[in-house]
Amino acid sequence: TFNDQNISKKEIKVEKISPDFYYNLGVEKAEAGEDQEALDLFTQAIRCDENYLKAYQYRGFLLEKMGFMQRAQADFTKAKEIKCGNPFKSQSSSYQTEDFDSTIANETQVKSTSSKKTASPAEFSKIKTEHWQSKFIGNADTVTAVAINTSGKLIAAGYDSNRMYLWDQQQKKHMVSYQGHTKAIRSIIFSIDQQRIYSAGNDHQIRIHSLSSPKPTLLGQAKHQHCQSVTALALSYDGEILVSGSADKTIKIWFLTKKIEPLTLTGFASEITGLTISPDNQFVAIASLDKNIRLRGLNDGKLLKSIPVNSSTSSLTTSADGRLLAIGGFNHEITVWDLETGEKIHTLLEHRELISGLHFLPNLKELISVSWDGSIKLWQLDDHSVKTIGSHQNAILSSALSLDGKIFVTGSRDKRIGIWTRD
């Protein structure tokens, strides 16, 4: 028989699993394209730590990608409250950005001019900084996509409510309200002749809009469309090829001047997050969540080069001479690569959230970046200096640069379009 008094008592230690464990595993699942598993893991991380900022941010990104806009916005709002030091407030009505630079100290005080859900918001607010003059168009909805035409006069803007407007920014008025999409718009681009606009979104469709008519047409046949959200568009410099990337882990190459089916590229491990076409129309560079940048032949889709990076990538762009490739990541880092040598020549660290847009200026010496941290930064590549030239009150989701590099447009979760003009 056993004598209970003689049994030695051993202290049993139960170690609580760190929320970092769930978060890091969630990132791995997201990069592998296993979105639902990633959502569950980010939720588990939040259960361990209800103020886990990165888990809210990444979960919000995935929810937005999957079309759950209200749930995504709730996560982004919670993340902002945590960053502002108010983690337990769930009904925050505004968010103040930090002063990034003395030249824009007053900019964070500008509020959205629209408080009602109107069909055509039309008020501009104006601010002047040391080198850039900015004006804002207040909107009723989150601005998810923007594009600017060659002259810099016309701006197309898409919203999470599936609306799309064409603005004359010089006359400060909206010209056309486009219809057709049934879910949030993710990407917009002007045609080379400036007479049409291509748009794509969470309804899986790519549509073509005439500048003079609100009625769109579907690109190609319905059977050729993506089967999940279209996350990125890129147009060749001769205007003959459109490339689309999707959450369905495919790329489609559309031959706009030929009556043939689009070329579908498969084999990607995760969602496509960004596209850019080389100025010589030889390749398309593809960003995704799987930590690799792929260069594919524009006409045949063949793999030309793969560039491993240390983070999921959210944006990329090539310079006008085709020599440089800039890559923005979820890790807040920007890297610049020399495509001729294959070497990484710059690492740019200033942003505090993922990089949502990159643009080389025509002089090839400057790079503009925008981020979910709400800031717009101008990088001098010669000496690695950086200056914040403006900001939004919430995450910047999209951006566009005019051909001459003098007008820059941004769209944000603060429900404003920003128009930045260099003095």
C-alpha positions in Angstrom: 0.0 0.0 0.0 1.0 3.6 -0.5 1.2 6.1 2.2 0.1 9.4 0.9 2.2 11.2 3.5 5.4 9.6 2.1 4.7 10.7 -1.4 7.0 13.7 -2.2 5.1 16.7 -3.5 6.6 18.1 -6.7 5.8 21.6 -7.8 4.3 21.5 -11.3 5.0 24.5 -13.4 2.7 25.4 -16.3 4.2 27.8 -18.7 1.8 30.1 -20.5 2.4 30.2 -24.3 3.6 33.6 -25.3 1.3 35.6 -27.7 4.4 36.0 -29.8 4.3 32.2 -30.5 0.8 32.5 -32.0 1.6 35.7 -33.9 4.7 34.4 -35.5 2.9 31.2 -36.5 0.1 33.3 -37.9 2.5 35.2 -40.0 3.9 31.9 -41.4 0.4 30.8 -42.2 -0.5 34.1 -43.9 2.7 33.9 -46.0 1.7 30.4 -47.1 -1.7 31.6 -48.2 -3.6 29.9 -45.3 -5.6 32.9 -44.4 -8.2 31.3 -42.1 -5.6 29.5 -40.1 -3.7 32.8 -39.8 -6.8 34.6 -38.6 -7.4 32.0 -35.9 -3.8 32.3 -34.7 -3.8 36.1 -34.6 -7.1 35.9 -32.6 -5.3 33.5 -30.2 -2.5 35.9 -29.8 -5.0 38.7 -29.0 -6.7 36.4 -26.4 -3.3 36.0 -24.7 -2.7 39.8 -24.9 -5.7 42.0 -25.6 -3.4 44.9 -26.5 -1.2 43.0 -29.0 -0.8 45.7 -31.6 0.8 43.7 -34.4 -1.8 41.0 -34.2 -4.6 43.5 -34.6 -2.8 45.1 -37.6 -2.1 41.9 -39.5 -5.5 40.4 -38.7 -7.1 43.7 -40.0 -5.0 43.4 -43.2 -6.2 39.8 -43.8 -9.9 40.7 -43.0 -9.7 43.6 -45.4 -8.2 41.4 -48.1 -11.0 38.9 -47.6 -13.7 41.6 -48.0 -14.7 41.9 -44.3 -14.3 45.6 -44.2 -16.2 46.4 -41.0 -14.3 43.8 -39.0 -11.1 45.0 -40.5 -11.8 48.6 -39.6 -12.6 47.5 -36.0 -9.1 45.9 -35.8 -7.4 49.0 -37.3 -9.3 51.3 -34.9 -8.3 49.1 -32.0 -4.6 49.2 -33.2 -4.8 53.0 -33.3 -6.2 53.2 -29.8 -3.4 51.0 -28.5 -0.8 53.2 -30.2 -2.4 56.3 -28.7 -2.3 54.8 -25.2 -6.0 54.2 -25.0 -6.2 50.4 -25.2 -9.5 50.0 -23.4 -11.5 52.6 -25.3 -13.6 51.0 -28.0 -15.6 53.9 -29.3 -12.8 56.3 -30.3 -14.0 59.0 -32.7 -10.7 60.4 -33.9 -7.1 59.7 -34.1 -4.3 62.2 -33.9 -1.0 61.4 -35.7 2.2 62.4 -34.1 4.1 65.4 -35.5 6.6 63.8 -37.9 8.3 67.0 -38.9 8.1 70.7 -37.8 7.1 71.7 -41.4 3.9 69.7 -41.0 3.1 70.2 -37.3 -0.2 71.9 -38.2 -1.2 69.3 -40.6 -2.4 66.8 -38.0 -5.1 69.3 -37.0 -6.9 69.1 -40.3 -10.1 67.1 -40.0 -12.2 65.4 -42.6 -14.6 67.9 -44.0 -17.4 65.4 -44.5 -19.4 63.9 -41.7 -22.4 62.7 -43.7 -22.6 60.0 -46.3 -23.0 62.2 -49.3 -22.8 61.0 -52.9 -20.2 63.6 -54.1 -18.0 65.2 -51.4 -16.6 68.4 -52.7 -14.8 70.4 -50.0 -11.0 71.0 -50.1 -8.9 72.0 -47.2 -5.5 73.5 -47.8 -2.1 73.5 -46.0 1.3 74.7 -47.0 4.6 73.2 -46.0 8.1 74.3 -46.7 8.5 72.5 -50.0 5.1 70.9 -50.7 1.7 72.5 -50.9 -1.2 70.1 -50.1 -4.9 70.1 -50.3 -7.4 67.5 -49.1 -10.7 66.3 -50.5 -13.0 65.2 -47.7 -14.9 61.9 -48.4 -17.6 59.8 -46.7 -15.7 56.6 -47.1 -12.2 55.1 -46.8 -10.2 55.9 -50.0 -8.8 52.5 -51.1 -7.3 53.4 -54.5 -6.2 56.5 -56.4 -4.7 57.2 -59.8 -3.7 60.4 -61.6 -3.6 61.1 -65.3 -0.5 62.3 -67.3 -1.2 66.0 -67.0 -2.0 65.8 -63.3 -5.4 67.4 -63.8 -7.6 64.3 -63.3 -7.7 62.0 -60.3 -9.7 58.8 -60.1 -10.5 57.5 -56.6 -12.0 54.2 -55.5 -13.6 53.6 -52.1 -14.4 50.7 -49.8 -18.1 51.2 -50.5 -17.4 50.1 -54.2 -17.9 53.7 -55.5 -15.4 55.4 -57.9 -15.2 59.1 -58.8 -13.3 61.1 -61.3 -12.1 64.4 -60.0 -10.9 67.6 -61.7 -8.5 68.6 -59.0 -7.7 72.0 -60.6 -11.4 73.0 -60.7 -12.0 71.3 -57.4 -15.0 69.3 -58.5 -16.1 65.8 -59.2 -16.9 65.0 -62.8 -18.2 61.4 -63.1 -19.5 58.8 -60.6 -18.7 55.4 -61.8 -20.7 52.3 -61.2 -20.2 48.6 -61.8 -18.2 47.2 -58.8 -20.1 45.5 -56.0 -17.4 45.5 -53.4 -14.4 47.6 -52.4 -12.1 48.8 -55.2 -8.4 47.9 -54.7 -6.6 49.3 -57.7 -7.1 51.9 -60.4 -5.0 52.9 -63.4 -5.4 55.3 -66.4 -4.9 54.0 -69.9 -2.0 55.3 -71.9 -4.3 57.5 -74.1 -5.9 58.8 -70.9 -9.4 58.1 -72.3 -10.1 55.1 -70.1 -9.7 53.9 -66.5 -9.1 50.3 -65.5 -10.3 49.3 -62.0 -10.3 46.1 -59.9 -11.5 45.1 -56.5 -12.8 42.6 -54.0 -15.6 41.5 -56.4 -12.9 39.6 -58.4 -13.6 41.8 -61.5 -11.6 44.1 -63.7 -13.6 46.8 -65.4 -13.0 49.4 -68.1 -14.5 52.9 -67.7 -14.7 55.7 -70.3 -14.0 59.2 -69.0 -17.3 60.3 -70.5 -19.6 57.5 -69.4 -20.5 56.1 -65.9 -21.3 52.6 -67.5 -18.3 50.2 -67.4 -17.5 47.2 -69.4 -15.9 44.0 -68.1 -12.4 43.2 -69.3 -12.5 40.0 -71.2 -15.1 37.3 -70.5 -16.5 36.5 -67.1 -14.8 33.1 -67.2 -11.4 34.7 -67.5 -11.8 36.8 -64.3 -10.0 36.0 -61.1 -11.8 33.9 -58.5 -10.8 36.1 -55.5 -10.0 39.8 -54.8 -7.9 41.5 -57.5 -5.3 43.2 -55.4 -3.0 44.9 -58.0 -2.9 46.2 -61.6 0.0 47.3 -63.8 -0.1 48.7 -67.3 2.8 48.4 -69.8 4.4 51.6 -71.0 3.0 51.1 -74.5 -0.5 50.5 -73.2 -0.9 47.1 -74.9 -0.6 44.8 -71.8 -2.4 44.9 -68.5 -1.2 42.7 -65.6 -3.5 41.8 -62.7 -2.6 40.1 -59.4 -5.0 38.4 -57.0 -5.6 36.9 -53.6 -6.2 33.7 -55.6 -2.4 33.4 -56.0 -2.4 33.9 -59.7 -1.2 36.5 -62.2 -3.1 37.3 -65.4 -1.5 38.9 -68.4 -4.1 40.6 -70.6 -3.3 41.5 -74.2 -5.4 44.5 -74.7 -4.9 44.9 -78.5 -5.3 41.2 -79.3 -8.4 39.1 -79.2 -6.9 36.3 -77.2 -7.4 34.8 -73.8 -5.3 36.2 -70.9 -2.2 34.3 -69.9 -2.6 32.9 -66.4 0.4 32.4 -64.2 0.1 30.0 -61.3 2.4 28.4 -58.8 2.5 31.3 -56.3 2.4 30.3 -52.6 0.4 33.3 -51.4 -1.5 36.4 -52.3 -0.1 38.9 -54.8 0.3 42.3 -53.2 2.0 44.5 -55.8 3.0 44.7 -59.4 5.3 47.0 -61.5 6.3 46.7 -65.2 9.8 47.6 -66.4 10.0 50.7 -68.7 11.2 48.6 -71.6 8.2 46.3 -71.2 10.4 43.3 -70.8 9.3 42.0 -67.4 6.8 42.5 -64.6 8.0 42.4 -61.0 5.6 40.7 -58.6 5.4 41.2 -54.8 3.6 38.8 -52.6 3.4 37.6 -49.0 5.9 34.8 -49.4 9.2 36.8 -49.1 10.2 36.5 -52.7 10.1 39.1 -55.6 9.7 37.4 -58.9 10.5 38.9 -62.3 8.5 37.3 -65.1 8.6 37.9 -68.8 5.8 40.3 -69.8 4.9 38.5 -73.0 5.3 34.9 -72.0 5.3 34.9 -68.2 8.5 32.9 -67.9 10.5 33.3 -64.6 13.6 35.5 -65.2 14.8 36.1 -61.7 13.7 35.6 -58.1 14.9 38.0 -55.3 14.6 36.7 -51.8 13.7 39.3 -49.2 13.4 39.1 -45.4 9.7 40.1 -45.1 6.4 39.8 -46.8 6.3 42.6 -49.4 3.5 45.1 -49.8 4.7 47.4 -52.6 7.3 47.9 -55.3 8.3 50.1 -58.2 11.0 50.4 -60.9 12.9 53.5 -61.8 12.4 55.3 -65.1 15.6 53.9 -66.5 14.7 50.4 -65.4 17.9 50.0 -63.4 16.5 50.2 -59.9 13.8 48.3 -58.1 12.4 49.6 -54.7 10.6 47.1 -52.5 8.5 47.9 -49.4 7.8 45.4 -46.7 5.5 44.5 -43.8 8.6 44.9 -41.6 8.5 48.7 -42.3 11.7 48.4 -44.4 12.4 49.7 -47.9 15.2 48.1 -49.9 16.5 49.4 -53.3 18.1 46.9 -55.7 20.3 47.3 -58.7 18.8 45.0 -61.3 21.9 45.0 -63.4 24.2 43.6 -60.7 21.5 41.9 -58.5 22.8 43.7 -55.5 20.9 45.5 -52.7 22.3 49.0 -52.6 20.0 50.8 -50.1 18.1 49.9 -46.9 15.8 52.7 -45.8 14.4 52.7 -42.3 12.1 55.4 -41.0 8.5 54.2 -41.3 6.8 52.5 -38.4 4.2 50.4 -40.3 4.1 48.5 -43.6 5.0 50.4 -46.8 1.9 50.8 -48.9 3.4 52.7 -51.9 6.7 53.6 -53.5 7.5 56.0 -56.4 10.8 57.0 -58.0 10.9 60.6 -59.1 12.0 61.3 -62.7 15.4 62.6 -61.5 16.2 59.0 -60.3 17.7 60.5 -57.2 14.6 60.7 -55.0 12.1 58.1 -53.8 8.7 58.8 -52.3 7.2 56.3 -49.8 3.9 56.1 -48.0 2.9 53.9 -45.2 0.2 52.7 -42.9 1.8 55.0 -40.3 0.2 57.8 -42.2 3.4 59.6 -43.3 4.8 60.5 -46.7 8.6 60.5 -46.9 11.0 61.8 -49.5 14.3 59.9 -49.7 17.5 61.4 -51.2 19.2 58.2 -52.4 22.6 60.0 -52.9 23.1 60.7 -49.2 20.3 58.5 -47.6 18.7 61.6 -46.1 14.9 61.6 -45.6 12.3 64.2 -44.9 8.6 63.8 -44.0 6.7 66.0 -46.5 3.2 65.3 -45.2 0.8 63.0 -43.4 -2.7 61.7 -43.1 -4.5 61.1 -39.8 -4.7 57.4 -40.5 -3.1 54.7 -42.7 -2.3 55.6 -46.3 -3.7 52.8 -48.5 -2.8 54.0 -52.0 -0.8 56.6 -53.9 0.0 57.9 -57.4 2.6 60.2 -58.9 2.2 62.4 -62.0 4.5 61.7 -65.0 6.5 64.9 -64.3 6.8 64.1 -60.6 5.3 67.4 -59.5 1.9 66.1 -58.2 1.5 63.3 -55.7 -1.9 61.9 -54.7 -2.7 59.8 -51.6 -5.8 57.9 -50.4 -6.3 57.1 -46.7 -8.4 55.4 -44.1 -9.0 58.9 -42.7 -11.5 59.3 -45.6 -9.5 61.9 -47.5 -7.7 62.3 -50.7 -4.4 64.2 -50.4 -3.0 66.2 -53.3 0.6 67.2 -52.8 2.2 69.7 -55.2 5.9 70.5 -55.2 6.8 74.2 -55.1 
